[in-house]
Amino acid sequence: MYVYDDFDHAFVTARVSQFRDQVERRLAGDLTEEQFRPLRLMNGVYLQLHAYMLRIAIPYGTLNATQMRKLAHIGRTYDRGFGHFTTRQNLQFNWPALKDIPDILAELAEVEMHAIQTSGNCVRNVTADHFAGAAADEIADPRVYAEILRQWSSLHPEFSYLPRKFKIAISGAAHDRAAIRLHDIGLKVVRNGAGEIGFEVFIGGGMGRTPFTAWHLREFLAEGDLLAYVEAILRVYNLYGRRDNKYKARIKILMHEAGLPTVKAQVEEEFERIRDGDLKLSEADIGRYKQFFALPDLATRPTGSAEQAQWEKADPVFAAWVATNVHPHKVPGYASVTVSLKPIGGVAGDATSEQMDRVADIADRFASSEIRVSHQQNLILPHVARDDLKAVHDELAAAGLATANAGLVTDMIVCPGLDYCALANARSIPIAQRLSERLGAPERQAEIGPLQIKISGCINACGHHHVGHIGILGVDRKGEEFYQLTLGGAADEHAAVGEIVGPGFSEGEIVGAVETVIDVYLKRRHGPDETFIAAYRRLGEAPFKEALYGGE
């Protein structure tokens, strides 16, 4: 992973000192909340429903065991003993006292972490495939390019006050595990006919009150042109993006209103003007960053052992976990492990300080001290020897972290909703808990197979409901919480915005409505190998709508 140099250390330390002064002035009454707001947002501090919230950056979802232990310490010392991992691969603490936040930031700086650009109208934390550097199907490690973009965008003087927040995601494989088509800029690592590394470029994706999947902007962008082309896009957006209405300020609206040909022409013109300037990346530049993300020294291991096979045969719980939470690795004899933060009946994305410490310990012993955060709100141990899987499973189970549900119906993306967020219209967490309990029996999950439920407590769509196979949106109807269902969404290389199937359901009805949808799928699918999303695309919404609403 990237290691700070002297400039980085000085930069982050100076930022902590600056914010400490700003907090002291706010607490002394020298700054009003209105005056303080832009200052705190530049340091990842939000004012939520009940308290301040601190959002900590985990660039492209990569951290080490030492950093995880620091997060555990902060949760234990300054918060309520837990943290919440988000869909942008960040971590949120929901209950810090404002007076303590400068001390938290100072402690983060000790382990090369910060909260810069986790909020505000700037380029946010760049996200990437959570299996980056380990995935068997990877073309190139996307974290190399994410780090280059992170350094370029940090406090960029031209792009610190954009029309609206701006999000970039990078996938290193053909299978999109980073939801690149739902971002302002999505980059897919590809090879051209000559075998050269480059990027397929997407623009204008996003969710919120006006969801769009991204437009295809470029088939192939040369590796060395990455910064110049992204800067060209940002310049066009900064110049033409709407500032008169925050709901229409995202680049997706510019794309919708101006059209792809117009925006593409502007971007290409600006790119041609700057492509051979200071932003040109040389092979040496890229090579220097690649060194930070080299694979750990993984000793040769057998691809499978009789001992593991015996354990799977003797222990069905372990076997189920291997089937769902263990993923192929590029090095024979190794695997990547999903550490589920979705226990049955639990709060999606939450981890206690004790659990964070335990994951750090396991990473040190079995995973080269590396940990990842996925945009599905889980943790990843990227480099685990297959012979160690049973020991890792047992350690995770002792910490309540071995739920065998990665990719299954209880592996839901869920925003904090009205339990925490001042913008929310309805609660998300209790709905997810009830669904998890209703659908969480191992036999039931195995019968249903891969199915993504995503829940948002308001139209801002922090729970990604638009792109859930089953999406749930909480709305307020005359002071009561109702829930709208969407079906058929997806966030992978076949990205799609789900269709609203009809009127919303009350809090008491929504869980039953989801189960009705699932029952229709199970009855109408072409055998157990046809997934929910495949069946929905074949059947359309009609049979689901009929089951939900009858003749209405």
C-alpha positions in Angstrom: 0.0 0.0 0.0 1.0 3.6 -0.4 3.4 4.9 2.2 3.6 8.6 3.2 6.7 10.6 2.4 7.9 13.7 4.3 5.5 16.0 2.3 2.5 13.9 3.1 3.3 13.8 6.8 3.8 17.6 7.0 0.7 18.2 4.9 -1.7 16.1 7.1 -0.1 17.4 10.3 -0.6 21.0 9.2 -4.2 20.3 8.3 -4.9 18.8 11.8 -3.4 21.9 13.4 -5.5 24.2 11.3 -8.7 22.4 12.1 -7.9 22.3 15.8 -7.8 26.1 15.8 -11.1 26.2 13.9 -12.8 23.9 16.4 -11.5 26.0 19.3 -12.9 29.1 17.7 -16.3 27.4 17.2 -16.4 26.1 20.8 -15.5 29.6 22.0 -18.4 31.1 20.0 -16.1 33.0 17.7 -17.5 31.1 14.7 -21.2 30.5 14.2 -22.3 27.1 13.0 -23.0 28.6 9.5 -19.4 29.9 9.4 -18.0 26.6 10.7 -19.9 24.4 8.4 -17.7 24.7 5.3 -14.6 24.3 7.5 -15.8 21.1 9.2 -17.0 19.6 5.9 -13.5 20.0 4.4 -12.4 17.8 7.3 -15.0 15.1 7.1 -17.2 16.4 9.9 -21.0 16.3 9.4 -23.8 17.4 11.8 -26.2 14.5 11.8 -29.6 14.0 13.5 -28.2 13.5 17.0 -24.5 14.4 17.0 -21.5 15.2 14.9 -20.3 12.4 12.6 -16.7 12.0 11.4 -16.1 10.3 8.1 -12.5 8.9 7.7 -11.0 8.3 4.3 -9.8 4.8 3.4 -8.5 5.5 -0.1 -9.5 2.7 -2.5 -10.6 0.7 0.5 -7.0 -0.4 1.5 -5.7 -0.3 5.0 -3.2 -2.3 7.1 -3.6 -4.0 10.5 -2.0 -1.1 12.3 -4.5 1.3 10.9 -7.4 -1.0 11.7 -6.2 -1.1 15.3 -6.1 2.6 15.4 -9.7 2.8 14.2 -10.6 0.3 16.9 -8.9 2.5 19.5 -10.7 5.6 18.3 -14.0 3.9 18.5 -13.3 2.7 22.0 -11.8 6.0 23.3 -13.8 8.7 21.6 -17.0 7.0 20.4 -19.4 4.3 21.5 -17.2 1.4 20.8 -18.0 0.8 17.1 -17.7 2.2 13.6 -19.7 2.0 10.4 -18.1 1.0 7.1 -19.7 2.8 4.1 -20.4 2.2 0.4 -17.5 4.6 -0.4 -15.0 2.3 1.4 -14.8 4.8 4.3 -15.5 4.5 8.0 -17.9 6.7 10.0 -17.9 7.4 13.7 -21.4 8.6 14.6 -20.9 9.9 18.1 -17.6 11.8 18.6 -17.7 15.0 20.6 -16.6 18.0 18.6 -13.9 18.9 21.1 -12.3 15.5 20.6 -12.2 15.5 16.8 -8.9 17.3 16.4 -7.3 14.7 18.8 -8.9 11.9 16.6 -7.4 13.5 13.5 -4.0 13.8 15.2 -4.1 10.1 16.1 -5.1 9.2 12.5 -2.2 11.1 11.2 0.1 8.9 13.3 -0.9 6.0 11.1 -1.1 7.8 7.8 -4.8 8.4 7.7 -7.0 11.5 7.5 -10.6 12.7 6.8 -9.8 15.1 3.9 -12.2 15.2 1.0 -14.7 12.8 2.5 -17.2 15.6 2.1 -17.7 18.8 0.3 -18.0 19.7 -3.4 -14.7 18.2 -4.4 -13.3 15.0 -5.7 -14.2 12.5 -3.1 -12.4 9.3 -1.9 -11.5 7.4 -5.1 -12.9 3.8 -4.8 -11.8 0.6 -6.4 -12.4 -3.2 -6.7 -12.0 -4.6 -3.2 -10.1 -7.6 -4.6 -7.5 -5.3 -6.2 -4.1 -6.8 -6.5 -5.4 -10.2 -5.6 -8.2 -11.0 -8.1 -7.6 -13.9 -10.4 -9.4 -12.1 -13.3 -7.5 -8.8 -12.9 -5.9 -7.1 -15.8 -4.0 -4.6 -13.6 -4.2 -3.4 -10.0 -6.5 -0.4 -10.1 -5.2 1.0 -6.8 -2.1 2.2 -8.7 -4.2 4.6 -10.7 -6.5 5.4 -7.8 -3.5 6.6 -5.8 -2.3 8.7 -8.7 -5.7 10.3 -8.9 -5.9 10.7 -5.1 -2.6 12.7 -5.0 -3.6 14.8 -8.1 -7.0 15.7 -6.7 -6.1 16.4 -3.0 -6.9 20.1 -2.4 -6.6 20.7 -6.2 -7.0 24.5 -6.4 -9.2 24.4 -9.4 -11.5 21.6 -8.2 -12.0 22.3 -4.5 -15.3 24.1 -5.1 -17.0 22.2 -7.9 -20.7 22.6 -8.6 -21.3 19.4 -6.6 -19.4 16.5 -5.1 -17.6 14.3 -7.6 -17.0 10.6 -7.4 -14.5 8.4 -9.3 -14.3 4.6 -9.3 -11.9 2.2 -11.0 -12.3 -1.5 -11.9 -9.3 -3.6 -12.8 -11.2 -6.5 -14.3 -13.9 -7.2 -16.9 -16.3 -8.1 -14.1 -17.1 -4.8 -12.5 -16.9 -5.0 -8.7 -16.6 -1.2 -8.2 -19.9 0.0 -9.7 -18.1 2.2 -12.2 -21.2 2.9 -14.2 -22.8 4.6 -11.2 -20.1 7.2 -10.8 -19.3 10.6 -12.2 -16.3 9.1 -13.8 -15.9 5.3 -14.1 -12.6 3.8 -15.3 -12.2 0.2 -16.5 -8.7 -1.1 -17.0 -8.4 -2.7 -20.4 -5.8 -3.8 -23.0 -5.9 -2.7 -26.6 -5.1 -4.8 -29.6 -1.3 -4.2 -29.1 -1.5 -5.4 -25.5 -1.1 -1.9 -24.0 -2.8 -1.1 -20.7 -5.3 1.7 -20.8 -8.8 2.6 -19.7 -12.4 2.5 -21.0 -14.0 5.7 -19.7 -17.6 6.2 -18.5 -19.1 9.5 -17.5 -22.2 10.8 -15.8 -23.4 7.9 -13.7 -25.1 8.4 -10.4 -28.0 7.8 -8.1 -30.0 10.2 -5.9 -33.2 11.8 -7.0 -32.3 11.5 -10.7 -30.5 8.2 -11.3 -28.6 7.5 -14.5 -26.2 4.8 -15.6 -23.1 6.3 -17.1 -22.6 7.3 -20.8 -19.7 5.6 -22.6 -17.1 8.3 -23.3 -14.0 6.6 -24.6 -13.2 3.1 -25.8 -9.5 3.3 -25.0 -7.5 6.0 -23.1 -3.7 5.4 -22.9 -2.3 4.8 -19.5 -0.1 7.9 -19.6 -3.0 10.1 -20.5 -5.1 9.3 -17.4 -4.5 12.6 -15.5 -4.9 14.9 -18.5 -8.1 13.2 -19.6 -9.7 13.3 -16.1 -8.6 16.9 -15.7 -10.2 17.7 -19.0 -13.5 16.2 -17.8 -13.4 18.1 -14.5 -12.7 21.4 -16.3 -15.7 21.0 -18.6 -17.9 20.1 -15.7 -16.6 22.9 -13.5 -17.3 25.4 -16.4 -20.7 24.2 -17.5 -22.1 22.3 -14.5 -25.1 24.0 -13.0 -24.6 26.0 -9.8 -28.1 27.5 -9.6 -29.8 24.3 -8.3 -27.9 21.8 -6.2 -30.3 19.0 -7.3 -29.2 19.6 -10.9 -25.6 20.3 -10.3 -24.1 16.8 -10.9 -22.4 16.0 -14.1 -25.1 13.4 -14.9 -27.5 16.4 -15.4 -25.0 18.1 -17.6 -24.8 15.0 -19.7 -28.6 14.6 -19.8 -29.1 18.3 -20.8 -26.2 18.9 -23.1 -25.9 15.4 -24.6 -23.0 13.1 -25.0 -21.7 14.5 -28.4 -21.5 18.0 -27.0 -19.8 17.1 -23.8 -17.4 14.7 -25.5 -16.4 17.3 -28.0 -15.6 19.8 -25.2 -13.6 17.1 -23.2 -11.6 16.0 -26.3 -10.8 19.6 -27.2 -9.5 20.4 -23.7 -7.7 17.1 -23.6 -5.8 17.8 -26.8 -4.8 21.2 -25.4 -3.3 19.8 -22.2 -2.4 16.1 -23.0 1.4 16.7 -23.6 1.9 19.0 -20.6 2.8 18.4 -17.0 0.0 15.9 -16.5 1.5 13.3 -18.8 2.4 10.2 -16.9 5.7 8.5 -17.9 6.4 4.8 -17.5 8.7 5.7 -14.7 6.0 7.7 -12.9 3.6 4.8 -13.1 6.3 2.3 -12.2 7.1 4.2 -9.0 3.5 3.8 -7.9 3.3 0.2 -8.9 6.1 -0.6 -6.4 3.8 0.5 -3.5 1.2 -2.1 -4.5 3.4 -5.1 -5.3 2.1 -8.4 -4.1 3.4 -9.5 -0.7 5.9 -12.4 -0.7 3.5 -15.3 -0.9 5.2 -18.6 -0.4 4.2 -21.4 -2.8 1.2 -23.3 -1.4 -0.8 -26.2 -2.6 -4.0 -25.3 -4.6 -6.1 -27.5 -2.4 -5.4 -30.0 0.4 -7.0 -33.2 1.6 -7.2 -31.6 5.1 -9.4 -28.7 3.9 -11.6 -31.1 2.0 -12.0 -33.2 5.1 -12.9 -30.1 7.1 -15.5 -29.1 4.6 -17.0 -32.6 4.6 -17.1 -32.7 8.4 -18.2 -29.2 9.1 -21.1 -28.0 6.9 -21.0 -24.5 8.5 -17.4 -24.1 7.3 -18.2 -25.6 3.9 -21.1 -23.0 3.5 -18.7 -20.2 4.4 -16.1 -21.4 1.9 -18.8 -21.6 -0.8 -19.9 -17.9 -0.3 -17.1 -16.0 1.3 -13.9 -17.4 -0.3 -12.9 -16.0 -3.7 -10.3 -16.9 -6.3 -6.8 -15.4 -6.0 -4.2 -14.8 -8.8 -1.6 -16.8 -6.9 -2.3 -20.6 -6.7 -2.8 -21.9 -3.2 -4.3 -18.6 -2.0 -7.8 -17.0 -1.7 -9.4 -13.7 -0.8 -11.9 -13.9 2.1 -14.9 -11.7 2.7 -15.5 -10.9 6.3 -19.2 -10.3 6.5 -20.4 -7.3 8.5 -24.0 -8.5 8.0 -24.8 -10.9 10.8 -28.4 -12.1 10.8 -30.5 -9.4 12.6 -27.4 -7.1 12.9 -26.7 -3.6 11.5 -25.1 -3.8 8.1 -21.6 -2.3 8.0 -21.1 -1.9 11.7 -18.1 -3.4 13.5 -17.2 -3.1 17.1 -13.8 -2.0 18.3 -13.2 -5.6 19.5 -14.1 -7.0 16.1 -11.8 -4.5 14.4 -8.9 -5.5 16.7 -9.7 -9.2 16.0 -9.6 -8.6 12.2 -6.3 -6.8 12.6 -4.9 -9.8 14.5 -6.1 -12.2 11.9 -4.7 -10.1 9.1 -1.3 -10.1 10.8 -1.3 -13.8 11.2 -2.9 -15.0 8.0 -3.2 -12.2 5.4 0.1 -10.3 5.1 -1.4 -7.6 7.4 -3.6 -6.3 4.6 -7.4 -5.5 4.9 -9.8 -4.1 2.4 -13.2 -2.4 2.7 -15.7 -3.3 0.0 -18.4 -0.9 -1.3 -20.8 -3.7 -0.1 -19.9 -2.7 3.5 -17.9 -5.8 4.2 -14.2 -6.3 5.0 -11.8 -8.4 2.9 -8.7 -10.4 3.8 -7.1 -10.3 0.4 -4.2 -12.9 0.7 -5.1 -16.0 2.7 -3.4 -19.4 2.1 -6.1 -22.0 1.4 -4.6 -24.3 4.0 -5.3 -21.5 6.6 -9.0 -21.1 5.7 -10.2 -23.3 8.5 -8.1 -21.4 11.1 -9.3 -18.0 9.7 -12.9 -19.1 9.8 -12.7 -20.3 13.4 -11.1 -17.0 14.5 -13.7 -15.0 12.7 -16.5 -17.1 14.1 -15.2 -16.4 17.6 -15.6 -12.7 16.9 -19.1 -13.1 15.3 -17.7 -12.3 11.9 -18.1 -15.6 10.0 -21.6 -15.2 8.6 -21.7 -17.2 5.4 -23.7 -14.8 3.3 -21.5 -12.9 0.9 -23.5 -12.1 -2.2 -26.7 -13.7 -0.7 -30.0 -12.1 0.2 -28.9 -11.0 3.7 -25.7 -9.4 2.4 -27.7 -6.1 2.1 -26.4 -2.5 1.5 -28.1 -0.3 4.0 -27.8 3.4 4.7 -28.0 4.6 8.4 -31.5 6.1 7.7 -33.6 8.0 10.2 -31.8 6.4 13.1 -28.8 8.7 12.4 -29.2 10.9 9.3 -30.9 14.4 9.3 -31.8 14.0 5.6 -33.6 10.7 6.0 -37.4 10.3 5.7 -37.6 6.7 7.1 -35.7 4.1 9.0 -33.5 1.7 7.0 -31.8 -0.4 9.7 -34.9 -1.9 11.3 -36.3 -3.0 7.9 -33.0 -4.6 7.0 -32.9 -6.4 10.4 -36.4 -7.8 9.9 -35.6 -8.9 6.4 -32.4 -10.6 7.6 -34.2 -12.5 10.3 -37.1 -13.5 7.9 -34.8 -14.7 5.2 -31.6 -15.6 7.1 -32.0 -19.4 7.6 -29.1 -21.1 5.7 -31.4 -23.3 3.8 -33.6 -20.4 2.7 -30.6 -18.3 1.6 -29.2 -21.3 -0.3 -32.5 -21.8 -2.0 -32.7 -18.2 -3.1 -29.1 -17.9 -4.3 -27.4 -14.6 -5.3 -29.7 -11.7 -4.7 -28.9 -8.1 -3.8 -31.2 -6.1 -1.6 -30.3 -2.4 -1.2 -32.1 0.0 1.2 -32.1 3.8 1.4 -33.9 6.0 3.9 -34.3 8.9 1.5 -34.0 9.8 -2.2 -30.3 10.6 -1.8 -29.8 6.9 -2.3 -26.9 6.3 0.0 -28.1 2.7 0.2 -27.9 2.4 -3.6 -31.5 1.2 -3.8 -31.8 2.2 -7.5 -29.4 -0.6 -8.4 -30.5 -3.3 -6.1 -32.0 -6.4 -7.7 -34.6 -5.5 -5.1 -34.4 -1.9 -4.0 -36.2 -0.3 -1.1 -36.7 3.4 -0.7 -38.1 4.9 2.5 -40.4 7.9 2.0 -42.5 10.0 4.3 -46.2 10.1 3.7 -48.0 12.5 6.0 -45.7 11.7 8.9 -45.7 7.9 8.3 -42.9 5.8 6.9 -43.7 4.0 3.7 -41.4 2.0 1.4 -41.2 2.0 -2.3 -40.0 -1.2 -4.2 -37.8 -1.2 -7.3 -36.9 -4.3 -9.2 -34.2 -5.2 -11.7 -31.4 -2.9 -10.8 -27.8 -3.8 -11.1 -24.4 -2.2 -10.4 -22.0 -4.5 -12.3 -21.0 -4.4 -16.0 -24.7 -4.8 -16.9 -25.6 -1.8 -14.7 -29.3 -0.8 -14.7 -31.6 1.4 -12.7 -34.5 -0.6 -11.2 -38.1 -0.1 -12.1 -40.7 1.2 -9.6 -43.3 -1.5 -9.5 -46.2 0.4 -7.9 -47.4 2.2 -4.7 -45.3 2.0 -1.6 -45.9 -0.3 1.4 -46.2 0.5 5.0 -43.6 -0.3 7.6 -45.6 -3.4 8.6 -46.1 -4.6 5.0 -42.7 -4.1 3.3 -41.0 -7.3 4.6 -43.9 -9.4 3.4 -43.8 -7.6 0.0 -40.2 -8.5 -0.5 -40.9 -12.1 0.4 -43.7 -12.1 -2.1 -41.3 -11.0 -4.8 -38.8 -13.7 -3.9 -41.6 -16.3 -3.9 -42.6 -15.4 -7.4 -39.0 -15.7 -8.5 -38.7 -19.1 -6.9 -41.8 -20.4 -8.6 -41.1 -18.9 -12.0 -37.4 -19.4 -12.4 -35.9 -21.9 -14.9 -34.2 -24.1 -12.3 -31.9 -23.3 -9.4 -29.2 -22.0 -11.6 -31.2 -19.1 -12.9 -30.5 -16.1 -10.6 -33.1 -13.6 -9.5 -31.8 -10.9 -11.8 -31.7 -13.2 -14.8 -35.2 -14.3 -14.1 -36.5 -10.8 -13.7 -34.9 -9.8 -17.0 -36.6 -12.7 -18.7 -40.0 -12.3 -17.0 -40.3 -8.5 -16.7 -42.2 -6.8 -13.9 -45.7 -8.1 -14.7 -45.8 -11.3 -12.6 -44.2 -9.6 -9.6 -46.6 -6.6 -9.9 -49.6 -9.0 -10.2 -48.5 -10.8 -7.0 -47.9 -7.6 -5.1 -51.0 -5.7 -6.1 -53.5 -8.2 -7.7 -55.9 -6.5 -10.0 -55.2 -3.0 -8.8 
